[in-house]
Amino acid sequence: MTMSRQPGVSRETILHVRDHCLCLHAQRAARALARRFDEAFRPLGLTNGQFSLMMSLNRAEPPAMGRVAAFLAMDRTTLTAALKPLVRRGLVDVVCSPRDGRSRVMTLTASGRAALAQALPIWTQAHAEIEGLFAAGEADSLRTFLDALSRLPAGNTDDALK
């Protein structure tokens, strides 16, 4: 029995994508950073995502769900799912907006503010260790590039890169 040749992607192309794909490299770096911060926050029972979410809520005026979702580059459904464990633990409250009853806003509870205050020195140390891996100015450049990439539209990127 002979195997029929099926069209495929050449090894050369696979290696090219492996070595050049910005998305792949960004995903790998994001996962490595997430693991590092997840491990650091583990004693507090928090994840890096929960820390970032709680930090985005730490403001004088309770933010609307849409603003936080946009800031964290996630859709509202994902934000709602991310909030559930924080609400269950009593770290975050989600209530109807006093300005618009159709909108929901989120606030850190007293326990949430205390947890965030406990997590901040852990973040500071882990962040300093990671930044210490970069030469002077490289971390700032990386933040600038990542920020630019985070603003890319979902569709055609031709106009965004001009």
C-alpha positions as CSV (number, residue, x, y, z in Angstrom):
1,M,0.0,0.0,0.0
2,T,1.4,3.3,-0.9
3,M,0.8,6.5,1.0
4,S,-0.6,9.3,-1.1
5,R,1.3,12.5,-0.8
6,Q,-0.7,15.1,0.9
7,P,0.0,18.7,0.6
8,G,1.8,20.1,3.6
9,V,4.0,22.9,4.9
10,S,7.7,22.5,4.3
11,R,10.1,22.2,7.1
12,E,11.8,25.4,6.0
13,T,8.5,27.2,6.3
14,I,7.8,25.7,9.8
15,L,11.3,26.9,11.0
16,H,10.8,30.3,9.5
17,V,7.5,30.7,11.3
18,R,9.0,29.4,14.5
19,D,11.9,31.9,14.3
20,H,10.0,34.9,13.1
21,C,6.4,34.8,14.3
22,L,5.8,37.8,16.6
23,C,2.6,36.3,17.9
24,L,4.3,33.0,18.8
25,H,7.1,34.9,20.5
26,A,4.7,37.2,22.4
27,Q,2.6,34.2,23.5
28,R,5.6,32.3,24.8
29,A,7.0,35.4,26.7
30,A,3.5,36.1,28.1
31,R,3.1,32.5,29.4
32,A,6.6,32.6,30.9
33,L,5.9,35.9,32.7
34,A,2.5,34.7,33.8
35,R,4.0,31.5,35.3
36,R,6.6,33.6,37.1
37,F,4.1,36.0,38.6
38,D,1.5,33.2,39.4
39,E,4.2,31.4,41.4
40,A,5.1,34.7,43.2
41,F,1.4,35.4,44.1
42,R,0.6,31.8,45.0
43,P,1.0,32.3,48.8
44,L,-1.7,34.9,48.6
45,G,-4.0,32.7,46.6
46,L,-3.9,35.1,43.6
47,T,-2.9,34.8,40.0
48,N,-1.1,37.4,37.9
49,G,-4.4,38.1,36.1
50,Q,-6.3,38.7,39.3
51,F,-3.5,41.0,40.5
52,S,-3.7,43.1,37.3
53,L,-7.5,43.1,37.4
54,M,-7.5,44.3,41.1
55,M,-4.9,46.9,40.3
56,S,-7.1,48.2,37.5
57,L,-9.9,48.6,40.0
58,N,-7.8,50.5,42.6
59,R,-9.1,54.0,41.8
60,A,-11.2,56.7,43.4
61,E,-14.2,56.3,41.0
62,P,-15.5,52.7,40.4
63,P,-14.8,51.9,36.8
64,A,-17.4,50.5,34.4
65,M,-17.0,46.9,33.1
66,G,-16.4,48.1,29.5
67,R,-13.6,50.4,30.4
68,V,-11.8,47.7,32.5
69,A,-12.3,45.1,29.8
70,A,-10.9,47.5,27.1
71,F,-7.9,48.4,29.3
72,L,-7.1,44.7,30.0
73,A,-7.7,43.8,26.3
74,M,-10.4,41.3,27.1
75,D,-14.1,41.0,26.2
76,R,-16.8,41.5,28.9
77,T,-17.6,37.8,29.1
78,T,-13.9,37.0,30.0
79,L,-13.9,39.9,32.5
80,T,-17.1,38.6,34.1
81,A,-15.5,35.1,34.4
82,A,-12.3,36.6,35.9
83,L,-14.3,38.6,38.4
84,K,-16.2,35.6,39.8
85,P,-13.5,34.2,42.1
86,L,-12.6,37.7,43.4
87,V,-16.3,38.4,44.2
88,R,-16.6,34.9,45.9
89,R,-13.6,35.7,48.0
90,G,-15.0,39.1,49.0
91,L,-12.2,41.0,47.3
92,V,-14.4,42.8,44.7
93,D,-17.9,44.0,44.6
94,V,-19.9,44.4,41.3
95,V,-22.9,46.7,41.6
96,C,-25.2,48.7,39.3
97,S,-23.8,52.1,38.4
98,P,-25.3,54.9,40.4
99,R,-25.2,57.0,37.2
100,D,-26.7,54.4,34.8
101,G,-28.6,51.5,36.3
102,R,-28.0,49.4,33.1
103,S,-24.2,49.5,33.6
104,R,-22.2,47.7,36.3
105,V,-19.2,49.1,38.1
106,M,-16.6,47.3,40.1
107,T,-14.9,48.2,43.4
108,L,-12.3,46.7,45.6
109,T,-13.6,45.8,49.0
110,A,-11.6,46.5,52.2
111,S,-10.4,42.9,52.0
112,G,-9.5,43.5,48.3
113,R,-7.5,46.6,49.1
114,A,-5.7,44.7,51.9
115,A,-4.9,41.8,49.5
116,L,-3.6,44.2,46.9
117,A,-1.4,45.9,49.5
118,Q,0.0,42.5,50.5
119,A,0.6,41.6,46.8
120,L,2.3,44.8,45.8
121,P,5.7,44.1,47.5
122,I,5.6,40.6,45.9
123,W,5.0,42.2,42.5
124,T,7.7,44.8,43.1
125,Q,10.3,42.2,43.9
126,A,9.4,39.8,41.0
127,H,9.2,42.7,38.6
128,A,12.6,44.1,39.6
129,E,14.1,40.6,39.1
130,I,12.7,40.4,35.6
131,E,13.6,43.9,34.7
132,G,17.1,43.1,36.0
133,L,17.5,40.7,33.1
134,F,17.5,43.6,30.6
135,A,20.2,46.1,29.7
136,A,19.5,49.8,30.4
137,G,16.6,51.1,28.5
138,E,15.6,47.7,27.0
139,A,12.6,47.2,29.4
140,D,11.3,50.6,28.5
141,S,11.7,49.9,24.8
142,L,9.9,46.6,25.2
143,R,7.0,48.2,27.0
144,T,6.7,50.8,24.2
145,F,6.7,48.1,21.5
146,L,4.2,45.9,23.5
147,D,1.9,49.0,24.0
148,A,1.9,49.7,20.3
149,L,1.1,46.1,19.5
150,S,-1.8,46.1,22.1
151,R,-3.4,48.9,20.1
152,L,-3.5,47.0,16.8
153,P,-6.9,46.7,15.4
154,A,-8.2,43.1,15.1
155,G,-8.6,43.2,11.3
156,N,-6.4,44.7,8.7
157,T,-3.2,46.0,10.3
158,D,-1.9,47.9,7.2
159,D,-3.3,51.2,8.4
160,A,-2.3,50.7,12.0
161,L,1.4,50.3,11.1
162,K,1.6,53.5,9.0
